[in-house]
Amino acid sequence: MLYLYVKAIHIIFVVTWFSGMFYLARLFIYNREAQDKPEPDKRILTEQFAIMSKRLLFGITLPSAVMTLIFGSWLFLLFPARPTWLYIKLFLVLLLYLYHYSLHVIYHQQKQQEFKYSSYQLRIWNEVPSLFLVAIVCLVIVRSNLSLLYGLVGLLLFTIILLLGIRIYKTFRSKGASLRK
C-alpha cells in the first residue's frame, strides 16, 4: 500500500516538473523575442519575463525536480525487482536532469542579458522534454513488451514530426511578419 502512495506522489511531482520545464522554455522564447521590441516595451517585457522565470524555476520547477528525485529514489528502494526497462528509464531520467540543468544555464544567461540562442533554437530546445516524456511513459507502460528497435524508430518519427511542426510554424510566422510590413 505504501508503494502505491509513493508512486502517486512521484507521478504528481513528475507532472509539475514537466509542466515547469515546458513553460520555462516558453518564457525564454518570449524573453528572447522581447529583445527585438522597441523601448519601453523591451524593458517592461524583459523585467516581467525575468520575474516569471525566477518564480517558475525556483518556486515550482526546481522543487518538483527535487521531490521527483526523492520519491523516485524511494520507489526504487521499494521496487522488489529491477528489470532492464527500469535502468533504461533511469538513464533517460538522468538525461532529463541534464536538460533541467541546461534550463538553469539559460536562465542565468538571460538574467545577465546574454541571449545566445535565437527564438527558433529555443523552440527546438523547448521540445526536448516532449521526447523524454514520450520515451519514459512508453517505456514504463509497455515495459518488457517494448521492442527497443520499434521504440527508437517511433521516437525518431516523433522527433521528425516535432521538428517539421517547428519549421512550419517558423515559415508561417515569417510570412505573417512580411505581410505586416
DRENLUM-169717 format. One record per residue: x, y, z of N, C-alpha, C in turn. Coordinates in Angstrom, 2 decimals, m for minus. Each point is the difference from the previous one (the first is absolute). Example, Ala and Ser with C-alpha at 12.3 -4.5 7.8 and 13.67 -1.06 7.14 Angstrom:
+---------+---------+---------+---------+---------+---------+---------+---------+---------+
|    n.xx |    n.yy |    n.zz |   ca.xx |   ca.yy |   ca.zz |    c.xx |    c.yy |    c.zz |
+---------+---------+---------+---------+---------+---------+---------+---------+---------+
|   13.19 |   m5.69 |    7.80 |   m0.89 |    1.19 |    0.00 |    0.90 |    1.20 |    0.00 |
|   m0.35 |    1.05 |   m0.72 |    0.82 |    1.19 |    0.06 |   m0.77 |    1.09 |    0.73 |
+---------+---------+---------+---------+---------+---------+---------+---------+---------+
END
This chain:
+---------+---------+---------+---------+---------+---------+---------+---------+---------+
|    n.xx |    n.yy |    n.zz |   ca.xx |   ca.yy |   ca.zz |    c.xx |    c.yy |    c.zz |
+---------+---------+---------+---------+---------+---------+---------+---------+---------+
|    0.82 |   m1.19 |    0.00 |   m0.82 |    1.19 |    0.00 |    0.86 |    1.26 |    0.00 |
|    1.07 |    0.00 |    0.79 |    0.92 |    1.15 |    0.04 |    0.56 |    0.27 |   m1.39 |
|    0.33 |   m1.08 |   m0.71 |    0.56 |    0.12 |   m1.35 |   m0.92 |    0.81 |   m0.90 |
|   m1.30 |   m0.24 |    0.06 |   m0.94 |    0.70 |   m0.87 |   m0.10 |    1.49 |    0.35 |
|    0.06 |    0.34 |    1.28 |   m0.03 |    1.41 |    0.39 |    1.28 |    0.72 |   m0.45 |
|    1.12 |   m0.65 |    0.19 |    1.27 |    0.60 |   m0.44 |    0.00 |    0.17 |   m1.51 |
|   m0.51 |   m0.99 |   m0.70 |   m0.08 |    0.06 |   m1.47 |   m0.91 |    1.15 |   m0.44 |
|   m1.14 |    0.16 |    0.65 |   m0.93 |    1.08 |   m0.35 |    0.65 |    1.37 |    0.22 |
|    0.66 |    0.18 |    1.13 |    0.67 |    1.28 |    0.28 |    1.13 |    0.24 |   m0.99 |
|    0.73 |   m1.05 |   m0.33 |    1.08 |    0.11 |   m0.99 |   m0.57 |    0.49 |   m1.34 |
|   m1.10 |   m0.59 |   m0.44 |   m0.60 |    0.39 |   m1.29 |   m0.48 |    1.45 |    0.05 |
|   m0.57 |    0.42 |    1.12 |   m0.46 |    1.38 |    0.14 |    1.17 |    0.97 |   m0.17 |
|    1.13 |   m0.29 |    0.64 |    1.16 |    0.89 |   m0.13 |    0.63 |   m0.08 |   m1.38 |
|   m0.06 |   m1.15 |   m0.65 |    0.49 |   m0.10 |   m1.38 |   m0.82 |    0.92 |   m0.90 |
|   m1.32 |    0.00 |    0.20 |   m0.89 |    0.84 |   m0.83 |    0.32 |    1.48 |    0.23 |
|    0.15 |    0.41 |    1.26 |    0.28 |    1.42 |    0.26 |    1.40 |    0.38 |   m0.49 |
|    0.94 |   m0.92 |    0.08 |    1.35 |    0.25 |   m0.50 |   m0.02 |    0.22 |   m1.52 |
|   m0.67 |   m0.90 |   m0.71 |   m0.09 |    0.14 |   m1.45 |   m0.74 |    1.29 |   m0.36 |
|   m1.08 |    0.29 |    0.70 |   m0.74 |    1.24 |   m0.29 |    0.90 |    1.21 |    0.14 |
|    0.79 |    0.01 |    1.06 |    0.92 |    1.11 |    0.22 |    1.05 |    0.10 |   m1.09 |
|    0.55 |   m1.13 |   m0.42 |    1.02 |    0.03 |   m1.06 |   m0.59 |    0.49 |   m1.32 |
|   m1.20 |   m0.47 |   m0.33 |   m0.64 |    0.44 |   m1.24 |   m0.24 |    1.51 |    0.02 |
|   m0.55 |    0.50 |    1.10 |   m0.34 |    1.42 |    0.04 |    1.25 |    0.87 |    0.12 |
|    1.00 |   m0.46 |    0.73 |    1.23 |    0.77 |    0.16 |    0.68 |    0.22 |   m1.35 |
|    0.08 |   m1.05 |   m0.79 |    0.60 |    0.14 |   m1.33 |   m0.81 |    0.97 |   m0.87 |
|   m1.33 |   m0.01 |    0.14 |   m0.83 |    0.97 |   m0.73 |    0.33 |    1.42 |    0.43 |
|    0.17 |    0.21 |    1.30 |    0.34 |    1.33 |    0.49 |    1.34 |    0.47 |   m0.57 |
|    0.95 |   m0.93 |   m0.14 |    1.29 |    0.36 |   m0.60 |   m0.20 |    0.47 |   m1.44 |
|   m0.88 |   m0.69 |   m0.72 |   m0.28 |    0.39 |   m1.40 |   m0.60 |    1.40 |   m0.03 |
|   m1.00 |    0.23 |    0.84 |   m0.66 |    1.31 |    0.03 |    0.97 |    1.10 |    0.42 |
|    0.87 |   m0.30 |    0.95 |    0.98 |    0.98 |    0.45 |    0.97 |    0.33 |   m1.12 |
|    0.42 |   m1.02 |   m0.73 |    0.91 |    0.23 |   m1.13 |   m0.67 |    0.88 |   m1.05 |
|   m1.27 |   m0.29 |   m0.29 |   m0.72 |    0.78 |   m1.00 |   m0.27 |    1.42 |    0.47 |
|   m0.10 |    0.19 |    1.30 |   m0.21 |    1.35 |    0.55 |    1.20 |    0.90 |   m0.25 |
|    1.17 |   m0.59 |   m0.20 |    1.22 |    0.78 |   m0.23 |   m0.04 |    0.73 |   m1.35 |
|   m0.89 |   m0.43 |   m0.89 |   m0.13 |    0.64 |   m1.30 |   m1.04 |    1.12 |    0.00 |
|   m0.64 |    0.21 |    1.13 |   m1.05 |    1.04 |    0.10 |    0.64 |    1.36 |    0.29 |
|   m0.69 |    1.07 |   m0.35 |    0.51 |    1.33 |    0.33 |   m0.20 |    0.30 |    1.50 |
|    0.75 |    0.97 |    0.49 |   m0.20 |    0.45 |    1.38 |   m1.29 |    0.80 |    0.06 |
|   m0.74 |    0.02 |    1.04 |    0.21 |   m0.63 |    1.30 |   m0.52 |   m1.43 |    0.06 |
|   m0.62 |   m0.49 |   m1.10 |   m0.54 |   m1.36 |    0.00 |    1.06 |   m1.04 |    0.37 |
|    1.18 |    0.16 |   m0.58 |    1.09 |   m0.96 |    0.25 |    0.32 |   m0.07 |    1.49 |
|    0.16 |    1.14 |    0.63 |    0.35 |    0.03 |    1.43 |   m1.11 |   m0.60 |    0.86 |
|   m1.23 |    0.39 |   m0.29 |   m1.14 |   m0.48 |    0.80 |   m0.15 |   m1.52 |   m0.14 |
|    0.05 |   m0.49 |   m1.23 |   m0.13 |   m1.44 |   m0.22 |    1.16 |   m0.78 |    0.61 |
|    1.21 |    0.51 |   m0.17 |    1.18 |   m0.68 |    0.56 |   m0.11 |   m0.11 |    1.51 |
|   m0.42 |    1.08 |    0.65 |   m0.16 |   m0.03 |    1.46 |   m1.08 |   m0.99 |    0.42 |
|   m1.12 |   m0.01 |   m0.74 |   m1.10 |   m0.91 |    0.34 |    0.40 |   m1.46 |   m0.20 |
|    0.66 |   m0.29 |   m1.12 |    0.42 |   m1.38 |   m0.25 |    1.06 |   m0.45 |    1.01 |
|    0.84 |    0.91 |    0.46 |    0.99 |   m0.35 |    1.02 |   m0.68 |   m0.41 |    1.30 |
|   m1.01 |    0.75 |    0.39 |   m0.75 |   m0.32 |    1.23 |   m0.70 |   m1.35 |   m0.16 |
|   m0.68 |   m0.17 |   m1.12 |   m0.74 |   m1.24 |   m0.24 |    0.93 |   m1.21 |   m0.05 |
|    1.13 |    0.14 |   m0.67 |    0.96 |   m1.10 |   m0.11 |    0.57 |   m0.38 |    1.35 |
|    0.36 |    1.00 |    0.79 |    0.56 |   m0.27 |    1.33 |   m1.00 |   m0.73 |    0.88 |
|   m1.23 |    0.49 |    0.03 |   m1.03 |   m0.64 |    0.84 |   m0.29 |   m1.42 |   m0.47 |
|   m0.08 |   m0.18 |   m1.30 |   m0.29 |   m1.32 |   m0.54 |    1.15 |   m0.97 |    0.28 |
|    1.23 |    0.45 |   m0.25 |    1.15 |   m0.87 |    0.18 |    0.20 |   m0.39 |    1.46 |
|    0.02 |    1.00 |    0.88 |    0.33 |   m0.28 |    1.40 |   m1.20 |   m0.31 |    0.87 |
|   m1.21 |    0.34 |   m0.46 |   m1.19 |   m0.26 |    0.80 |   m0.73 |   m1.28 |   m0.37 |
|    0.17 |   m0.44 |   m1.26 |   m0.74 |   m1.19 |   m0.45 |    0.93 |   m1.05 |   m0.61 |
|    0.76 |    0.39 |   m1.02 |    0.75 |   m0.98 |   m0.78 |    1.10 |   m0.68 |    0.81 |
|    0.85 |    0.77 |    0.65 |    1.09 |   m0.60 |    0.78 |   m0.53 |   m0.82 |    1.18 |
|   m0.94 |    0.53 |    0.80 |   m0.54 |   m0.84 |    1.09 |   m0.66 |   m1.28 |   m0.52 |
|   m0.68 |    0.08 |   m1.13 |   m0.62 |   m1.20 |   m0.57 |    1.06 |   m1.01 |   m0.45 |
|    1.10 |    0.49 |   m0.56 |    1.09 |   m0.90 |   m0.41 |    0.60 |   m0.70 |    1.22 |
|    0.17 |    0.75 |    1.08 |    0.56 |   m0.58 |    1.23 |   m0.95 |   m1.04 |    0.57 |
|   m1.28 |    0.33 |    0.06 |   m0.99 |   m0.94 |    0.56 |   m0.15 |   m1.22 |   m0.92 |
|    0.09 |    0.20 |   m1.30 |   m0.02 |   m1.14 |   m0.93 |    1.16 |   m0.94 |    0.31 |
|    1.17 |    0.57 |    0.24 |    1.18 |   m0.81 |    0.32 |   m0.18 |   m0.74 |    1.33 |
|   m0.51 |    0.70 |    0.99 |   m0.19 |   m0.63 |    1.32 |   m0.99 |   m1.16 |   m0.08 |
|   m1.18 |    0.27 |   m0.57 |   m1.02 |   m1.06 |   m0.07 |    0.36 |   m1.08 |   m1.01 |
|    0.72 |    0.37 |   m1.07 |    0.46 |   m1.00 |   m0.95 |    1.04 |   m0.93 |    0.63 |
|    0.88 |    0.57 |    0.80 |    0.99 |   m0.83 |    0.71 |   m0.68 |   m0.92 |    1.00 |
|   m1.00 |    0.54 |    0.68 |   m0.75 |   m0.81 |    0.96 |   m0.69 |   m1.16 |   m0.73 |
|   m0.60 |    0.28 |   m1.16 |   m0.62 |   m1.05 |   m0.80 |    1.02 |   m1.07 |   m0.40 |
|    1.17 |    0.47 |   m0.38 |    1.07 |   m0.94 |   m0.40 |    0.33 |   m0.95 |    1.14 |
|    0.05 |    0.55 |    1.21 |    0.30 |   m0.83 |    1.17 |   m1.15 |   m0.96 |    0.32 |
|   m1.24 |    0.42 |   m0.26 |   m1.16 |   m0.84 |    0.27 |   m0.27 |   m1.03 |   m1.09 |
|    0.56 |    0.25 |   m1.20 |   m0.28 |   m0.88 |   m1.14 |    0.76 |   m1.30 |    0.19 |
|   m0.71 |   m1.13 |    0.07 |    0.68 |   m1.26 |    0.31 |    0.91 |   m0.51 |   m1.11 |
|   m0.40 |    0.18 |   m1.24 |    0.81 |   m0.49 |   m1.13 |    0.62 |    1.20 |   m0.71 |
|    1.09 |   m0.23 |   m0.67 |    0.68 |    1.06 |   m0.75 |    0.15 |   m0.44 |   m1.45 |
|   m1.10 |    0.05 |   m0.78 |    0.07 |   m0.43 |   m1.39 |    0.81 |    0.98 |   m0.85 |
|    0.37 |   m0.44 |   m1.17 |    0.83 |    0.79 |   m0.91 |   m0.65 |    1.33 |   m0.35 |
|   m1.32 |    0.01 |   m0.26 |   m0.67 |    1.23 |   m0.38 |    0.17 |    1.08 |    1.05 |
|    0.11 |   m0.39 |    1.28 |    0.15 |    0.98 |    1.07 |    1.35 |    0.72 |   m0.11 |
|    1.04 |   m0.71 |   m0.36 |    1.31 |    0.64 |   m0.16 |    0.04 |    0.92 |   m1.22 |
|   m0.72 |   m0.39 |   m1.05 |   m0.11 |    0.89 |   m1.16 |   m0.74 |    1.28 |    0.40 |
|   m1.08 |   m0.16 |    0.77 |   m0.75 |    1.16 |    0.47 |    0.90 |    0.90 |    0.85 |
|    0.77 |   m0.58 |    0.90 |    0.87 |    0.80 |    0.85 |    1.04 |    0.76 |   m0.82 |
|    0.49 |   m0.60 |   m1.06 |    0.94 |    0.70 |   m0.88 |   m0.68 |    1.18 |   m0.68 |
|   m1.23 |   m0.20 |   m0.48 |   m0.75 |    1.10 |   m0.62 |   m0.29 |    1.11 |    1.01 |
|   m0.30 |   m0.39 |    1.23 |   m0.25 |    0.99 |    1.05 |    1.28 |    0.80 |    0.30 |
|    1.14 |   m0.67 |   m0.01 |    1.27 |    0.70 |    0.18 |    0.19 |    1.04 |   m1.10 |
|   m0.28 |   m0.37 |   m1.23 |    0.10 |    0.95 |   m1.11 |   m1.00 |    1.15 |    0.17 |
|   m1.17 |   m0.31 |    0.54 |   m1.00 |    1.04 |    0.25 |    0.49 |    0.99 |    1.06 |
|    0.69 |   m0.49 |    1.01 |    0.58 |    0.91 |    0.99 |    1.09 |    0.88 |   m0.62 |
|    0.74 |   m0.53 |   m0.95 |    0.98 |    0.82 |   m0.72 |   m0.72 |    1.08 |   m0.82 |
|   m1.11 |   m0.35 |   m0.60 |   m0.81 |    1.00 |   m0.71 |   m0.46 |    1.08 |    0.98 |
|   m0.48 |   m0.44 |    1.15 |   m0.45 |    0.95 |    1.03 |    1.14 |    0.96 |    0.38 |
|    1.19 |   m0.55 |    0.14 |    1.17 |    0.83 |    0.31 |    0.24 |    1.02 |   m1.13 |
|   m0.20 |   m0.41 |   m1.25 |    0.19 |    0.92 |   m1.12 |   m0.98 |    1.18 |    0.10 |
|   m1.19 |   m0.26 |    0.53 |   m0.96 |    1.09 |    0.20 |    0.52 |    1.00 |    1.03 |
|    0.68 |   m0.51 |    1.02 |    0.62 |    0.91 |    0.98 |    1.07 |    0.86 |   m0.67 |
|    0.77 |   m0.60 |   m0.86 |    1.06 |    0.74 |   m0.70 |   m0.63 |    1.10 |   m0.86 |
|   m1.02 |   m0.34 |   m0.76 |   m0.66 |    1.00 |   m0.84 |   m0.63 |    1.09 |    0.86 |
|   m0.61 |   m0.39 |    1.11 |   m0.59 |    0.99 |    0.91 |    1.04 |    1.01 |    0.45 |
|    1.16 |   m0.48 |    0.43 |    1.05 |    0.91 |    0.48 |    0.57 |    0.85 |   m1.14 |
|    0.10 |   m0.57 |   m1.19 |    0.44 |    0.80 |   m1.15 |   m0.97 |    1.13 |   m0.28 |
|   m1.27 |   m0.32 |   m0.06 |   m0.99 |    1.04 |   m0.29 |   m0.09 |    1.01 |    1.13 |
|    0.21 |   m0.44 |    1.21 |    0.01 |    0.92 |    1.14 |    1.12 |    1.03 |   m0.16 |
|    1.12 |   m0.40 |   m0.61 |    1.13 |    0.89 |   m0.25 |   m0.12 |    0.71 |   m1.36 |
|   m1.17 |   m0.11 |   m0.62 |   m0.26 |    0.60 |   m1.31 |    0.86 |   m0.60 |   m1.10 |
|    0.37 |   m1.26 |    0.15 |    0.72 |   m0.74 |   m1.03 |   m1.02 |   m0.89 |   m0.71 |
|   m0.22 |    0.26 |   m1.25 |   m0.95 |   m0.78 |   m0.78 |    0.78 |   m0.73 |   m1.09 |
|    0.48 |   m1.19 |    0.35 |    0.86 |   m0.76 |   m0.89 |   m0.76 |   m0.81 |   m1.04 |
|   m1.31 |   m0.17 |    0.22 |   m0.78 |   m0.85 |   m0.89 |   m1.13 |    0.80 |   m0.63 |
|   m0.29 |   m0.32 |   m1.23 |   m1.13 |    0.63 |   m0.70 |   m1.30 |   m0.60 |    0.54 |
|   m1.10 |    0.65 |   m0.30 |   m1.28 |   m0.55 |    0.45 |   m0.26 |   m1.34 |   m0.71 |
|    0.48 |   m0.14 |   m1.22 |   m0.16 |   m1.27 |   m0.71 |    0.77 |   m1.12 |    0.71 |
|    1.23 |    0.27 |    0.40 |    0.78 |   m1.01 |    0.73 |   m0.66 |   m0.35 |    1.34 |
|   m0.53 |    1.02 |    0.66 |   m0.68 |   m0.24 |    1.28 |   m1.29 |   m0.80 |   m0.21 |
|   m0.67 |    0.22 |   m1.12 |   m1.21 |   m0.78 |   m0.29 |    0.35 |   m1.48 |   m0.17 |
|    1.09 |   m0.27 |   m0.65 |    0.45 |   m1.39 |   m0.14 |    0.35 |   m0.56 |    1.38 |
|    0.73 |    0.76 |    0.80 |    0.40 |   m0.45 |    1.34 |   m1.22 |   m0.21 |    0.88 |
|   m1.06 |    0.77 |   m0.24 |   m1.24 |   m0.12 |    0.77 |   m0.66 |   m1.37 |   m0.22 |
|    0.27 |   m0.64 |   m1.11 |   m0.64 |   m1.28 |   m0.31 |    0.76 |   m1.21 |    0.55 |
|    1.19 |    0.21 |    0.49 |    0.80 |   m1.11 |    0.53 |   m0.72 |   m0.76 |    1.11 |
|   m0.62 |    0.69 |    0.98 |   m0.68 |   m0.78 |    1.02 |   m1.17 |   m0.84 |   m0.55 |
|   m0.58 |    0.42 |   m1.13 |   m1.06 |   m0.81 |   m0.62 |    0.55 |   m1.36 |   m0.40 |
|    1.22 |   m0.01 |   m0.52 |    0.62 |   m1.26 |   m0.39 |    0.24 |   m0.89 |    1.22 |
|    0.49 |    0.61 |    1.07 |    0.20 |   m0.77 |    1.23 |   m1.32 |   m0.52 |    0.55 |
|   m1.01 |    0.84 |   m0.02 |   m1.31 |   m0.39 |    0.52 |   m0.55 |   m1.20 |   m0.76 |
|    0.02 |    0.07 |   m1.31 |   m0.50 |   m1.10 |   m0.81 |    0.82 |   m1.27 |    0.24 |
|    1.31 |    0.13 |   m0.01 |    0.86 |   m1.18 |    0.18 |   m0.19 |   m0.64 |    1.37 |
|   m0.03 |    0.82 |    1.05 |   m0.11 |   m0.55 |    1.35 |   m1.38 |   m0.61 |    0.24 |
|   m1.05 |    0.71 |   m0.40 |   m1.35 |   m0.54 |    0.22 |   m0.20 |   m1.30 |   m0.77 |
|    0.41 |   m0.04 |   m1.26 |   m0.13 |   m1.23 |   m0.78 |    0.80 |   m1.13 |    0.63 |
|    1.18 |    0.30 |    0.45 |    0.85 |   m1.01 |    0.62 |   m0.64 |   m0.55 |    1.27 |
|   m0.54 |    0.88 |    0.84 |   m0.58 |   m0.43 |    1.27 |   m1.31 |   m0.76 |   m0.22 |
|   m0.82 |    0.45 |   m0.94 |   m1.30 |   m0.64 |   m0.22 |    0.15 |   m1.33 |   m0.74 |
|    0.77 |    0.01 |   m1.07 |    0.13 |   m1.20 |   m0.82 |    1.00 |   m0.99 |    0.61 |
|    1.00 |    0.52 |    0.65 |    1.05 |   m0.76 |    0.69 |    0.64 |   m1.04 |   m0.88 |
|   m0.04 |   m1.25 |    0.41 |    0.75 |   m1.04 |   m0.70 |   m0.55 |   m0.30 |   m1.39 |
|   m1.24 |    0.39 |   m0.28 |   m0.55 |   m0.24 |   m1.32 |    0.52 |    0.98 |   m1.05 |
|    0.70 |    1.02 |    0.47 |    0.49 |    1.03 |   m0.90 |    1.24 |   m0.50 |   m0.74 |
|   m0.11 |   m0.04 |   m1.28 |    1.15 |   m0.34 |   m0.82 |    0.89 |    1.23 |   m0.08 |
|    1.25 |   m0.15 |    0.35 |    0.91 |    1.14 |   m0.02 |    0.08 |    0.64 |   m1.38 |
|    0.02 |   m0.83 |   m1.03 |    0.07 |    0.52 |   m1.36 |   m1.25 |    0.80 |   m0.35 |
|   m1.18 |   m0.56 |    0.28 |   m1.25 |    0.72 |   m0.28 |   m0.08 |    1.28 |    0.83 |
|    0.45 |   m0.06 |    1.23 |   m0.02 |    1.17 |    0.85 |    0.88 |    1.12 |   m0.55 |
|    1.19 |   m0.36 |   m0.43 |    0.92 |    1.00 |   m0.56 |   m0.52 |    0.58 |   m1.31 |
|   m0.56 |   m0.86 |   m0.85 |   m0.58 |    0.48 |   m1.26 |   m1.17 |    0.94 |    0.28 |
|   m0.85 |   m0.38 |    0.94 |   m1.13 |    0.86 |    0.37 |    0.45 |    1.34 |    0.55 |
|    1.03 |   m0.03 |    0.83 |    0.54 |    1.24 |    0.56 |    0.62 |    0.87 |   m1.09 |
|    0.67 |   m0.62 |   m0.94 |    0.57 |    0.73 |   m1.13 |   m1.09 |    0.66 |   m0.84 |
|   m1.07 |   m0.74 |   m0.28 |   m1.12 |    0.55 |   m0.76 |   m0.65 |    1.16 |    0.76 |
|   m0.18 |   m0.16 |    1.30 |   m0.58 |    1.06 |    0.82 |    0.89 |    1.25 |   m0.05 |
|    1.31 |   m0.19 |    0.07 |    0.95 |    1.11 |   m0.07 |   m0.12 |    0.72 |   m1.34 |
|   m0.09 |   m0.76 |   m1.07 |   m0.12 |    0.60 |   m1.34 |   m1.29 |    0.80 |   m0.10 |
|   m1.09 |   m0.54 |    0.53 |   m1.28 |    0.72 |   m0.04 |    0.09 |    1.30 |    0.80 |
|    0.63 |   m0.04 |    1.17 |    0.17 |    1.22 |    0.80 |    0.83 |    1.04 |   m0.75 |
|    1.10 |   m0.43 |   m0.60 |    0.86 |    0.94 |   m0.73 |   m0.71 |    0.58 |   m1.22 |
|   m0.78 |   m0.83 |   m0.68 |   m0.78 |    0.51 |   m1.14 |   m1.03 |    1.03 |    0.47 |
|   m0.63 |   m0.28 |    1.13 |   m0.97 |    0.95 |    0.54 |    0.64 |    1.33 |    0.34 |
|    1.18 |   m0.04 |    0.57 |    0.72 |    1.24 |    0.33 |    0.38 |    0.74 |   m1.27 |
|    0.44 |   m0.72 |   m1.00 |    0.39 |    0.61 |   m1.28 |   m1.21 |    0.64 |   m0.69 |
|   m1.12 |   m0.71 |    0.02 |   m1.21 |    0.54 |   m0.62 |   m0.44 |    1.26 |    0.75 |
|    0.04 |   m0.03 |    1.31 |   m0.36 |    1.17 |    0.79 |    0.90 |    1.19 |   m0.34 |
|    1.30 |   m0.27 |   m0.13 |    0.94 |    1.07 |   m0.34 |   m0.33 |    0.60 |   m1.36 |
|   m0.35 |   m0.87 |   m0.96 |   m0.34 |    0.48 |   m1.34 |   m1.25 |    0.88 |    0.04 |
|   m1.05 |   m0.47 |    0.68 |   m1.22 |    0.81 |    0.10 |    0.25 |    1.30 |    0.73 |
|    0.80 |   m0.05 |    1.03 |    0.30 |    1.20 |    0.77 |    0.78 |    1.01 |   m0.85 |
|    0.95 |   m0.49 |   m0.78 |    0.78 |    0.88 |   m0.88 |   m0.89 |    0.64 |   m1.05 |
|   m0.91 |   m0.77 |   m0.56 |   m0.93 |    0.55 |   m1.00 |   m0.90 |    1.03 |    0.63 |
|   m0.46 |   m0.25 |    1.22 |   m0.86 |    0.95 |    0.71 |    0.73 |    1.30 |    0.30 |
|    1.28 |   m0.09 |    0.35 |    0.79 |    1.20 |    0.30 |    0.22 |    0.82 |   m1.27 |
|    0.22 |   m0.68 |   m1.13 |    0.22 |    0.74 |   m1.25 |   m1.30 |    0.65 |   m0.49 |
|   m1.13 |   m0.58 |    0.32 |   m1.29 |    0.59 |   m0.39 |   m0.31 |    1.25 |    0.84 |
|    0.47 |    0.03 |    1.24 |   m0.27 |    1.14 |    0.88 |    0.83 |    1.21 |   m0.39 |
|    1.08 |   m0.21 |   m0.74 |    0.89 |    1.13 |   m0.36 |   m0.55 |    0.83 |   m1.10 |
+---------+---------+---------+---------+---------+---------+---------+---------+---------+
END
